[in-house]
Amino acid sequence: MFLLNHTKSFNGGVHPTENKSLTENLSFETMPVPKVVIVSLNQHLGKPAKPIVKKGSEVKAGEIIAEQNGFISSPVHSPVSGKVTKITASENVSGFPKDAIVIETNGVSEFVKMPPLDSENVTAEEIIERVKTAGIVGQGGAAFPTYVKLNPPKEKKVDVVILNGCECEPYLTRDYRFMIERTDDVVSGLRLIMKAAGVEKGAIGVEDNKPEAIEKLREAVKKYSNISVEVLKTKYPQGAEKMLIKAVTGREVPPGKLPFDVGAVIQNIGTAIAIHDAVVKGEPQLTSAITVSGFGINNPKNVIANVGTPLGDILDFCGGVKDDAVKVVVGGPMMGIAQYDFSAPVMKATSGILVLTEKEINDNKQTPCLRCGKCVDACPLNLIPTKLARLSSLEKFEEAEQLDITVCMECGTCTYTCPANIPLVQWIRFGKQRVMTLQRERQTV
Amino acid sequence: MEFTIIIAIATMGGLGFIFAGGLALADKKLRVEENPLIGQVNEVLPNANCGGCGSAGCYDFAVRVVDGKVSPGGCPVGGDETAQIIAQILGVEAGESVKMIPKILCGGGSKEAVKKSADYYGPVSCKVASLVSGGDKLCFYGCLGGGDCVSACPFGAMIMNENDLPEVIEELCTGCGLCAKACPRNIIEMHPADRDVFLFCKNQDDPKRAKEVCSVSCIGCGICARKSDGGIEMINNLGVINYDKLDVSKIPFEKCSTGAIKYLNGKEIPVN
């Protein structure tokens, strides 16, 4: 097909230092159940879940404690057995206090499971219903309720399901460990997603810096002729939905459209594992797999922790924070959110906790724009970051809107590449939010 | 040789006359009569083009005043004096123009408000800082100290004081209200200059948290509202002053445990 056998990818992007060697060869370690868990009601995109327990209620692990509230929402299960001590606004990894149910654990290990389903004979409706009741949300970071994505609108013809095994964020190795340790479950999860979405073709996109995972996956999909493993160039943000579709299928998602519109459904490796567990084992998602890494933590690890475990407990489990650590980020280093309080709890979609030292962060002084155009070349969505940032800081929102500021996915490639250290994505984020408010106001008028 | 020069001069001169004639004709035929009042009004305006009146600039305001769409007192910068002159020019009554002054309704500077256990690194701007975990103070309602209001003021009437709170220099302030629009937390409100009762807090947290995050916060105890006869109402753990019903003598200012509500009584706002 190709004259030159070059690896598939997209235009633009950057390749930051990976630093994956800190944790890539370490198996998952399961953390002991913490004394207190703080279960946020906002673990997904959309409306917060509605609590159905009260202060003082006894709950068991796996029991629903807050129910789905609206179409784009998700139920929340109790990750442990214990007693509800309070329902209150509490620190959250998003940086703003959100309502949460605080549960004191009692050390009893009861686990209320749902009846397991046979993965070969299960119907599409049963899978979607199970994914909905198990409260599974996208593990890629945005935490979009997964059942909505499995249920594409009838008029959209979806023909391929792509599993996202890129893990393009530096440091993170959680998806890589899943692909190595639970290869068959990944493939089983993918087949369940294909069945639920009624799609014949499946693909797993993996960056070429993970040869071991590619080999294992190829071995595992040998018996399924309709599933392929696609090797992609190691580049950030290869794991972004639109970039992945472009690399694997060659289709481009137009501005303002969704993957459905070009016939693709994207799911994360972690989501596939969660779907496999929910359907085949009948387990709702009570734990999250997290890479704890960075040069500021004593023992970097891949950890499996209960949802609701405070960050501080996990950092202690990993040997504590070194003296020269300056910044703690939840998520990847490119898009993650810096934390100010270690009492914030882990959420369903938390994929990493990074403790960074002075050397790993960039706090160089900002200088004037050189007009070099590096950000323009690097932007994977072909925007003009330097102009958008300037328009945002001057509050010229109408002009920014015309230049498609709302298409920006805030990947941070522009800021990473800027030699003048201009906080481009930070300004664009502000402008994007204001433009979206303006658009909403216009709609209501 | 000489002949060539004469031809060139004659041609240029001739063309000049033809075009001048055309322009003169156009001036007669196509002239747009501008109301002379607009020019006169424009001259007495401050010409700061701040946009505080809601028009696109001073000239636009002049056009709208002459059209009768806004009252002569509509220019907050010019104040009463300008209003009188404009009214004279137009031969109408000057509307009531009350001098408005911005009030910074947060007392939580770096001495009072409790900081998060982490510092904020990023663009020094309130509007960006408010998106990142709500800035570096624990209070999610208070002043961020980034100085967006200071840079928004076209008259240099705002400064950040040593307590990291903005301060209004009333002699320079024209009451255009741009600072109030610039504040992402809506802490700055425009009030008539003679008002002297303010609640210097916007915190809506429950009393426990409000007390934890700042030493001068309104903790929502409602002691000021209880005997105020509707002058102060408690909404979301926060006192809201209803200036129409307010009777200063009924408010027990000294009983406010954090001193969030203040009766200035002609005094300057005490700099904490």
HADDOCK unambig.tbl for C-alpha pairs under 7 A between the chains (distance, minus, plus):
assign (segid A and resid 95 and name CA) (segid B and resid 132 and name CA) 6.86 0.50 0.50
assign (segid A and resid 95 and name CA) (segid B and resid 133 and name CA) 3.92 0.50 0.50
assign (segid A and resid 96 and name CA) (segid B and resid 133 and name CA) 5.53 0.50 0.50
assign (segid A and resid 96 and name CA) (segid B and resid 134 and name CA) 6.93 0.50 0.50
assign (segid A and resid 340 and name CA) (segid B and resid 116 and name CA) 6.53 0.50 0.50
assign (segid A and resid 340 and name CA) (segid B and resid 117 and name CA) 5.98 0.50 0.50
assign (segid A and resid 340 and name CA) (segid B and resid 118 and name CA) 5.14 0.50 0.50
assign (segid A and resid 341 and name CA) (segid B and resid 117 and name CA) 6.99 0.50 0.50
assign (segid A and resid 423 and name CA) (segid B and resid 123 and name CA) 6.81 0.50 0.50
assign (segid A and resid 427 and name CA) (segid B and resid 128 and name CA) 6.85 0.50 0.50
assign (segid A and resid 430 and name CA) (segid B and resid 128 and name CA) 6.01 0.50 0.50
